[in-house]
Amino acid sequence: MSIRGGLRFILLSEIVFPFVLLILGVLLGLLQVLQRAGIIKSTSYLGIEYYQGLTLHGAINAIVFTTFIIVAFSNAMVMFSLKRSLKPGVQWVSWLLMVGGTLMAAYAMLTGKANVLYTFYPPLIAHWTFYVGVVLLVVGSLVPFFFDWIPNYIAWRRENPTGRFPLPVLGVFVTFILWFIMVIPVAIEILFQLLPLSLGWVEEINPLLARTLFWFFGHPLVYFWLLPAYIMLYSILPNLVGGKLYSDPAARLALLLFLVFSVPVGLHHQYTEGGLSAGWKLWHAFLTFMVALPSFITAFTVAASLEHGARQRGGKGLFAWWAKLPYFSREGDQWLFSYFIAGLLLFLFGGITGIVNASYNLNLAVHNTSWVVGHFHTTVGGLVTLAFLGISLYMMAKLRGVEVKAKGLAVAAPYLWLIGMMVFEVAMSVAAFYGFPRRTAAGASYIDPASPLYHPEWYFWAHLSAGGGAIAVLGFVAYLVSFLGTLFARPVREPVVEFPMAEALHDEPIPVLSNLRPWLTVSILLIAFSYTYPIYESMTKGITAKSPAYGDRLPVPLKQTQTEASAEIPR
Ligand code: HAS
């Protein structure tokens, strides 16, 4: 489908704008591993304080980059699948809100007024621009769904009364319905707790309630990131290997199961939290195992699709067909395969470590250790990042009407990322067995042989993780060369919105798998059941029912007390 003018600008800038921020986000990741390993001993480097850098790293990479790419990809995919143009007015509103919100939050983080990490747990408190910025970014990302894609789908349905819900559009709708549901609790947290505290309208808030509301949002958030990658695996990947999607119904079932199970699992981030009863934590643990199910279905469907494709290319035997996959191909669009396969291999580890996290008793051993860091660098930092980098480069080339430049580097990039992140993951996981904590500038203390806090058993693993991080950054540099070459290349074709779509091998229409209503109903009932009592408990039984802000916005008497207390600490 050809695309021109403002719409083309919006789609392109939804890729380029977050990418510019991502460069900073990735460099701050490198700073993190160097500070944690003690290669940089200071907790402040180039004017960036450790927790300021960590906040920027998490917020840019996991919130800003992902949200923009998900909106850009969904815009393009819905437009391409329904063969209907988008509405420029709606897209401009969304773009302005998202870019404006990001700039507001970036101001707060860059000026050191929001060193609250991407989880913004109270009593840490940020400047109000941080919270308002986050809200605008989120609202802006929802605008196209309600005012563009849904109306387009309704119009398409009128013209195609017997047509089946296109699989990628079903995936996009599941993703954004979930997004809408999950932002309600975090919006309540921000608007009724954090923002009033930040503005000084209230003196205290309930931190347990804030954390429960945050994880009500925080876990489904990971599926907001993951589902677009799954849509790519189902609808694009099989085509790249010359095959077909093994089963369309299995893919739909997986997507719809996410709608049911993604949300009511947040307490698995709060197993160690007092004030919430064990029975409800266990209930959320059961549901967490349920939400792993659609990923197991995906593992099977994707592996079967890869096998089907490899056999079309002459692959034989039980395992020998693996050799026929286009790992290093630069032909046509096949370079994109490297991003998906490298991401999938990382996600195998992300999945296994996730299951360990979910297990109530095992979690107690790994919670708040570097294990969790390893887990999310093979999930959101693995499959999700690689799929998003690959599809960004692909869409940018099509939107600019150019060939992807420096394809060799573009293909090398995900494998370097894979090697780097694998080394990082192993190092972080093993270090966790010895209790290596997350979110700590360990290089200035625990990893420093001169420090009384020195932990020799963490030294090697922290350094190995820095090596892994450096290799991953090398992969990012390779990608950067290809990305910039493609961005500034001379156009040779009409700009288009286009994807290499795969057909399905098994494609039996099953009506319930194309109807969102029953799944959404079950989802809402399950959420209501799973969260009513934990929210009630959070409001009534928190160990610390109320907590004042920590940081600039302190009630005056308390600020004095803190200053007096810190003056008494022997130095
Ligand atoms: Fe998680 C913490 C449990 C998935 C992200 N998770 C986090 C945090 C992040 C995160 C960012 O239960 C840290 C939050 C913080 O700051 O505190 N997670 C799970 C479980 C899953 C899971 C059970 N997580 C994800 C995904 C993420 C993500 C996806 C991002 C996108 N996670 C937890 C828990 C915690 C947690 C606890 C709290 C820990 C704590 O104590 O703080 C599951 O959804 C995972 C299911 C996945 C699978 C893998 C399927 C494999 C596939 C690949 C197949 C490969 C093929 C290739 C086909 C079962 C699909 C074959 C190759 C050939 C050559 C043929």
Boltz pocket constraint, residues with backbone or C-beta under 6 A from the ligand:
constraints:
  - pocket:
      binder: B
      contacts: [[A, 119], [A, 222], [A, 223], [A, 225], [A, 226], [A, 268], [A, 269], [A, 288], [A, 289], [A, 291], [A, 292], [A, 295], [A, 296], [A, 298], [A, 299], [A, 300], [A, 302], [A, 303], [A, 306], [A, 322], [A, 341], [A, 344], [A, 345], [A, 347], [A, 348], [A, 350], [A, 351], [A, 352], [A, 353], [A, 354], [A, 355], [A, 357], [A, 358], [A, 359], [A, 363], [A, 366], [A, 367], [A, 368], [A, 372], [A, 375], [A, 376], [A, 379], [A, 380], [A, 384]]
      max_distance: 6.0
